[in-house]
Amino acid sequence: DYASSEELTLISSDGKSFPLPKKAALMSSLVKSIVEGDAEATEINIKKVESHVLDLIVEYLKHHNGKVPNEIKKPIRSVKMEKIVDDQWDAQFIDKKLDQRHVCCHSWRQLHGHQ
Protein backbone atom coordinates (compact mmCIF):
# COMPACT_ATOMS: atom_id res chain seq x y z
CA ASP A 1 0.00 0.00 0.00
CA TYR A 2 1.65 3.22 -1.20
CA ALA A 3 -0.14 5.30 1.48
CA SER A 4 1.39 3.34 4.35
CA SER A 5 4.62 5.28 4.96
CA GLU A 6 4.06 8.31 7.10
CA GLU A 7 5.50 11.34 5.35
CA LEU A 8 6.34 12.82 1.95
CA THR A 9 8.31 15.94 1.19
CA LEU A 10 7.25 18.21 -1.66
CA ILE A 11 10.05 20.35 -3.08
CA SER A 12 9.22 23.65 -4.77
CA SER A 13 10.79 24.96 -7.96
CA ASP A 14 13.05 27.20 -5.86
CA GLY A 15 14.24 24.27 -3.72
CA LYS A 16 12.26 24.71 -0.49
CA SER A 17 11.11 21.48 1.19
CA PHE A 18 7.62 20.94 2.57
CA PRO A 19 7.15 17.78 4.64
CA LEU A 20 3.59 16.62 5.16
CA PRO A 21 1.68 13.45 5.96
CA LYS A 22 1.50 11.16 2.95
CA LYS A 23 -2.25 10.84 3.48
CA ALA A 24 -2.58 14.61 2.99
CA ALA A 25 -0.21 14.74 0.00
CA LEU A 26 -2.16 12.04 -1.83
CA MET A 27 -5.09 14.46 -2.24
CA SER A 28 -3.04 15.87 -5.12
CA SER A 29 -3.54 13.81 -8.28
CA LEU A 30 0.01 14.66 -9.39
CA VAL A 31 1.51 13.39 -6.15
CA LYS A 32 -0.74 10.34 -6.17
CA SER A 33 0.28 9.37 -9.72
CA ILE A 34 3.98 9.73 -8.86
CA VAL A 35 3.61 7.61 -5.72
CA GLU A 36 1.60 4.98 -7.62
CA GLY A 37 4.53 4.73 -10.06
CA ASP A 38 7.19 4.74 -7.33
CA ALA A 39 5.91 3.51 -3.98
CA GLU A 40 9.33 4.20 -2.41
CA ALA A 41 9.27 7.93 -3.25
CA THR A 42 9.75 10.14 -0.20
CA GLU A 43 10.56 13.42 -1.98
CA ILE A 44 8.67 14.85 -4.95
CA ASN A 45 9.87 17.81 -6.98
CA ILE A 46 7.06 20.15 -7.94
CA LYS A 47 8.98 21.91 -10.68
CA LYS A 48 6.39 24.48 -11.76
CA VAL A 49 5.37 25.76 -8.31
CA GLU A 50 7.35 28.31 -6.29
CA SER A 51 7.67 27.98 -2.52
CA HIS A 52 5.32 30.85 -1.58
CA VAL A 53 2.51 29.11 -3.48
CA LEU A 54 3.41 25.54 -2.50
CA ASP A 55 3.33 26.71 1.12
CA LEU A 56 -0.37 27.62 0.69
CA ILE A 57 -1.14 24.34 -1.07
CA VAL A 58 0.58 22.33 1.67
CA GLU A 59 -1.32 24.27 4.35
CA TYR A 60 -4.56 23.31 2.59
CA LEU A 61 -3.54 19.67 2.16
CA LYS A 62 -2.45 19.38 5.80
CA HIS A 63 -5.72 20.84 7.03
CA HIS A 64 -7.80 18.35 5.05
CA ASN A 65 -5.36 15.46 5.66
CA GLY A 66 -6.71 13.22 2.92
CA LYS A 67 -10.40 14.02 3.36
CA VAL A 68 -11.63 15.62 0.16
CA PRO A 69 -13.99 18.53 0.92
CA ASN A 70 -17.57 18.40 -0.30
CA GLU A 71 -18.12 19.83 -3.75
CA ILE A 72 -19.57 23.34 -3.83
CA LYS A 73 -23.27 23.16 -4.61
CA LYS A 74 -24.35 24.81 -7.83
CA PRO A 75 -25.79 27.17 -8.75
CA ILE A 76 -23.74 29.28 -6.39
CA ARG A 77 -26.13 31.47 -4.43
CA SER A 78 -23.74 33.76 -2.59
CA VAL A 79 -20.44 35.59 -2.99
CA LYS A 80 -19.62 34.93 0.67
CA MET A 81 -17.41 31.87 1.02
CA GLU A 82 -18.78 31.01 4.48
CA LYS A 83 -22.18 30.46 2.86
CA ILE A 84 -20.78 28.35 0.02
CA VAL A 85 -18.39 25.86 1.63
CA ASP A 86 -19.12 23.36 4.39
CA ASP A 87 -15.80 23.78 6.20
CA GLN A 88 -15.49 27.28 7.67
CA TRP A 89 -11.70 26.89 7.72
CA ASP A 90 -11.87 26.75 3.91
CA ALA A 91 -13.89 29.97 3.82
CA GLN A 92 -11.38 31.79 6.04
CA PHE A 93 -8.42 30.35 4.12
CA ILE A 94 -9.85 31.40 0.76
CA ASP A 95 -10.86 34.86 1.97
CA LYS A 96 -7.44 35.40 3.56
CA LYS A 97 -5.58 34.32 0.43
CA LEU A 98 -7.70 35.99 -2.27
CA ASP A 99 -4.98 38.47 -3.17
CA GLN A 100 -2.82 35.53 -4.28
CA ARG A 101 -5.61 33.58 -5.98
CA HIS A 102 -4.49 33.87 -9.59
CA VAL A 103 -1.02 32.53 -8.81
CA CYS A 104 -2.30 29.90 -6.39
CA CYS A 105 -5.07 28.63 -8.68
CA HIS A 106 -2.71 28.32 -11.62
CA SER A 107 -0.19 26.42 -9.52
CA TRP A 108 -2.90 24.28 -7.93
CA ARG A 109 -4.02 23.21 -11.42
CA GLN A 110 -0.43 22.34 -12.30
CA LEU A 111 -0.05 20.37 -9.07
CA HIS A 112 -3.18 18.42 -9.97
CA GLY A 113 -1.87 17.73 -13.48
CA HIS A 114 -4.12 20.17 -15.37
CA GLN A 115 -2.72 22.64 -17.87
ChimeraX attribute file (.defattr): number of C-alpha atoms within 10 A of each C-alpha:
attribute: neighborCount
match mode: 1-to-1
recipient: residues
	/A:1	6
	/A:2	15
	/A:3	17
	/A:4	9
	/A:5	14
	/A:6	10
	/A:7	17
	/A:8	23
	/A:9	18
	/A:10	24
	/A:11	20
	/A:12	21
	/A:13	15
	/A:14	14
	/A:15	13
	/A:16	15
	/A:17	18
	/A:18	17
	/A:19	15
	/A:20	18
	/A:21	18
	/A:22	24
	/A:23	22
	/A:24	22
	/A:25	27
	/A:26	22
	/A:27	18
	/A:28	18
	/A:29	16
	/A:30	19
	/A:31	23
	/A:32	19
	/A:33	14
	/A:34	13
	/A:35	21
	/A:36	15
	/A:37	11
	/A:38	11
	/A:39	15
	/A:40	10
	/A:41	16
	/A:42	15
	/A:43	16
	/A:44	17
	/A:45	16
	/A:46	20
	/A:47	14
	/A:48	14
	/A:49	22
	/A:50	18
	/A:51	20
	/A:52	14
	/A:53	19
	/A:54	24
	/A:55	18
	/A:56	16
	/A:57	20
	/A:58	20
	/A:59	16
	/A:60	17
	/A:61	22
	/A:62	19
	/A:63	13
	/A:64	18
	/A:65	18
	/A:66	16
	/A:67	13
	/A:68	10
	/A:69	11
	/A:70	9
	/A:71	9
	/A:72	10
	/A:73	10
	/A:74	7
	/A:75	6
	/A:76	10
	/A:77	9
	/A:78	9
	/A:79	8
	/A:80	11
	/A:81	16
	/A:82	16
	/A:83	13
	/A:84	18
	/A:85	16
	/A:86	15
	/A:87	14
	/A:88	13
	/A:89	14
	/A:90	18
	/A:91	17
	/A:92	12
	/A:93	14
	/A:94	16
	/A:95	14
	/A:96	11
	/A:97	12
	/A:98	11
	/A:99	10
	/A:100	13
	/A:101	15
	/A:102	10
	/A:103	14
	/A:104	21
	/A:105	13
	/A:106	15
	/A:107	21
	/A:108	19
	/A:109	14
	/A:110	17
	/A:111	20
	/A:112	15
	/A:113	13
	/A:114	11
	/A:115	8
